[in-house]
Structure formats: structure tokens, C-alpha cells
Amino acid sequence: MLDRLNQLEINTIELEKFKKKYSLDDVSNDIQVQWILRYGLFESIQIVIDIACHLTTKYNLGNPKNYADCINLLKDEKYISREIADRLIGMVGLRNILVHQYISVDTNKIYNLLEHLDDFKKFAYEIKNFI
């Protein structure tokens, strides 16, 4: 699990570099740059999901019906704060769009997620403090 948390921290650093290098216009006008952003966010969200589902199973926190439930169970058991859980659940929805409805992804919406990279950092910090 620590390797996934470390990868999440690396991804966050890389996404911060991306934000400094590329504007919304750059992303909107270059499909390759969009792919970089999409994949960076997708992988980061997937790491959060993997960790949440792993902890839910390992500590027998309940029977989640979906990825958002895994995060909610961590929140309910005080593994993570309500604030972080609520934000991450929104990101899970974006992950599903990136995977299943990739044609209709709003570039502005995914670019604006770069304003919330601290959510990944806070998640990693809270989980590391727990484990």
C-alpha cells in the first residue's frame, strides 16, 4: 500500500508541474496534452480507489456496492475526514466518465481539478497516519 501512496504523491507532483506548464487553452487545443492530463488524473483517482477498497476489505468495514462506498466506509470509520471523502467521491464520478464516456469529457472540468490536487495529498497523509 505504501508503494501506491508514494505513487500518488509522485503523480501529484507531476500534475502540479503540468499545471504550471499548460494553460486551459493549451489543453483545449492539443489532444496529446489532454491525454496527459486525463491519464494523470485517472491514475491518481484509481490509486485512491484501490487503497480505499483494499482497506475496506482488509479491515472488514462493510460491503461496498461501488467505489464511492469504499470511500464512504473509510469516512464512517474515521480513516479519512469527511471533507476529503466528499471531494474524492466526486473524483470517482470523473474517473467513471474518463473510462466509460471519454468522448464527452469536459476539458474545462478536468483542468479545474488541478486546483484540488491537495485532496490527493491530504488523502495520502490521512491514510499514512492511519496505517
N, C-alpha and C positions, 0 to 999 in steps of 0.2 A: 504494500500500500504506500510505503514511503516513496517508492520509485514513481508512482503515479502523482503523488503530491509534488515531488520535485519537478516532474514534467509539467505539471500545471503552473508552477512558478516560472519555469523556463518559457512556457507559452505566453504567460502574462507579460514577461519582459519583452518578448518578440512582438507581441501585439502593441505594446507601448511604443516600441521603435517604429512599427508600421504607422501608427497614428501620427507620429512626428514627421514621417516621410511623405505620407499621402493624404491629400485633402479629399473631401467628399467628391469634388469634381473629378479628381484623378481616378477614384474608384468607379464612379459612374461612367467614365469614358473609356475604361480599359478592362476588358473581360478577364485578362490574366490577373490583374490586381484584385478584381472581385473574387476570383478563385482563391487567391492567397488569403484574403480576409475571411471568406466563407470557411475554408478549411481550418484556419487557425481558431476561429470561434467554435466550429463544430467539434474539433478535437478537444478543446478545453471543456466544453459543455459535456462531452461524452466522458471525460475523466471524472467530472463531478458526479455524473450518473453512476458510473462504475463504482466509485467509492461509496456513494450513498447506498446502492443496492448491496454491495459487499458487507457493509456494516449492519444493514438491516437483517441480512441473513445470519451473519456471524453471531450477532447478539440477540437473535430471535425477537426482533422488535415488533413483528406483526406480519401480516400477509398483504403486501402491496399489490395493487391491481395494475399499477403503471409506474413510470419513473418518478412522476411528481409525488406519488405516495411514499416512495423511498425517502425523499427529501422531507416530506411532512412527518414521517416517523422519526427521523433524526431530530427534527424540531421539537416534536412532542416529548421526546426523551431527553431534551436539553443538550444534545450533542452539538447543535448549532443554534444560533439565535433566530428568532422569528424574522427579523429584518432580512438576514441573508437568505433564509429559506424562501421567503416570499419572492425575492428577486431571482433566485435560482430557478424557481418553478416557472417563472416567465421565460427564462432562458431555455428550459426544457421544451417549451412550446416552439421556440425558434428552432431548436435542434430538429424537431419533427418536421417543420417546414423545410429546413435545409435538406433533409433526407428525402421527404416524400413530395414536396411541392416546390422544388427548387426553381422551377420556371417562373413562379410568381413571387419570388423573394424581393422585398422592397429594399433596395440598396441603401437608402437613407436610414432605414430602421437598423440594418445590421451595422452600418457605420456608427450610428449613435450608441451602439453597445460598447464602443471603445471608451465611452465616458464612464462605464461601470466596471472596468477591469479590477477595481478594488474589491468587488464582490468575490472574485476568484481568490484574491489574496486573503480576504477575511475568512472564506471557507477553509482554505488550506491551514490558516492559523488556528481556527477553532477546532478543526479535526486533529491537527498535531497536538494541541493541548489536551484533547480528549484521550488520544491513544498514547 
